[in-house]
Amino acid sequence: MAKTSEKLFAAACEVIPGGVNSPVRAWKAVGGAPLFIQRASGSKVTDADGTDYIDYVGSWGPMILGHSHRSVLQEVQNTLREGMSFGAPTAREIEMARRICSIVDSVDKVRLVNSGTEATMTALRIARGFTGRDKILKFEGCYHGHADSLLVRAGSGALTLGVPDSAGVTSGTSSDTLLAKFNDIKGVARCFEAHGPEIAALIVEPIAGNMGVVPPASGFLEGLRELTQTHGALLIFDEVMTGFRVGLEGAQGLYGICPDLSCFGKVVGGGMPLAAVGGRSEVMEVLAPLGPVYQAGTLSGNPLAVAAGLATLDQIGQPGVYDRLERSAARLEEGLCRIIADRSIVACVNRVGSMWTLFLGVSEVADFDAAKRGDLEMFSRFFHAMLERGIYMAPSAFEAAFVSLAHSDDDIDATIRAVDESLAAIA
Ligand SMILES: *Cc1c(COP(=O)(O)O)cnc(C)c1O
């Protein structure tokens, strides 16, 4: 089938650990050689063998406009003529910072970085610098990039002290990371009762996306806002996935919650390495050169990345954009739910706006424990059956899928048919 990809993967494995530059790309969870992508346009990616697929990975979130959007490519090309990187301030960065501050109410000041990982890592350092406290609280199954103190999720119970999830993370580092369960506000309250005065910040994906999509339970985010406020900890919304995705103002706009710090990435860079951390001035001003919290980056605010991001924000700022995304994604969800009901299979669809997950082998997913009860073996067969039918999904059951503005009704309907056939084929 994908002969060229197989050859490329073998070659890559000789010089790149596991053949990939980010582990999930290796398809370990589903088996087989990953597709090497040659190019992408609109709703489709094309692999190294020249086969087209309707794409729901969307580069893991950034490609909300679809691939190779003309105005984004144009802006990047125009900017490229001026040079690639100066390591000095540029006017475009002001424009990007103003744009983020004007769109997101909770953000008065923002710093641009290169990746979501840097954004969350910086947010924690700011929170620790601002509060003078050491500990952070995160949720099992929430992913915030690969910074040491955030690579922790093992252990059980809200009060369990963290143990490292990754080799190479010291127990000293992970012991400052407290864990709670997503959507379990009582567990969070117990954690604050036990450790309140030591907790610098609580960091959360306001809509969990990295255990598959799990929306916040009613009152959960409000509860987090209240508890952090009561105990003098900062509330960090990691909106690297949800920012500019579930609505122009992200999850905080959707649910009407005002966090102290917010992290953005993915959509904000329009497919280029750009991310951001922002919040109210008083908190952000602990950053160097104003304050004692150090943070820096040779390529931070890179002109090409900022240009791609601005062009993307220009497009998604137009009226009706999120209605269109909602309509396409709702069409897909309805189709999938119909199939689940018609075939009486145990499965469910979780969706917020254009991010969604089809969970197989579990009829309802409101937390990480339920997500983990999914049928992984079934997912892997489903994944390959979809691929054979020209649909490219994330190669893991614990991921969000993304509908873009480039997905047409025909794409959606073809996807629904492929899901129906795939579920029949693997039954
Ligand atoms: C993708 C993601 C990150 C990490 O961003 P990178 O750019 O991959 O470093 C952090 N938090 C969330 C919620 C994400 O989805």
The ligand as a MOL file (V3000), in Angstrom:
LIG
                    3D

  0  0  0     0  0            999 V3000
M  V30 BEGIN CTAB
M  V30 COUNTS 15 15 0 0 0
M  V30 BEGIN ATOM
M  V30 1 C -0.2170 20.5600 22.0300 0
M  V30 2 C -0.4040 20.9780 23.4140 0
M  V30 3 C 0.6670 21.4610 24.1800 0
M  V30 4 C 2.0860 21.4180 23.7130 0
M  V30 5 O 2.3270 22.2510 22.6190 0
M  V30 6 P 3.6400 21.9870 21.7410 0
M  V30 7 O 3.6050 23.0960 20.7520 0
M  V30 8 O 3.4800 20.6260 21.1500 0
M  V30 9 O 4.8050 22.0660 22.6470 0
M  V30 10 C 0.3930 21.9540 25.4380 0
M  V30 11 N -0.8490 21.9660 25.9240 0
M  V30 12 C -1.9070 21.5100 25.2230 0
M  V30 13 C -3.2680 21.5710 25.8090 0
M  V30 14 C -1.7070 20.9770 23.9460 0
M  V30 15 O -2.7640 20.4870 23.2740 0
M  V30 END ATOM
M  V30 BEGIN BOND
M  V30 1 1 1 2
M  V30 2 1 2 3
M  V30 3 2 2 14
M  V30 4 1 3 4
M  V30 5 2 3 10
M  V30 6 1 4 5
M  V30 7 1 5 6
M  V30 8 2 6 7
M  V30 9 1 6 8
M  V30 10 1 6 9
M  V30 11 1 10 11
M  V30 12 2 11 12
M  V30 13 1 12 13
M  V30 14 1 12 14
M  V30 15 1 14 15
M  V30 END BOND
M  V30 END CTAB
M  END
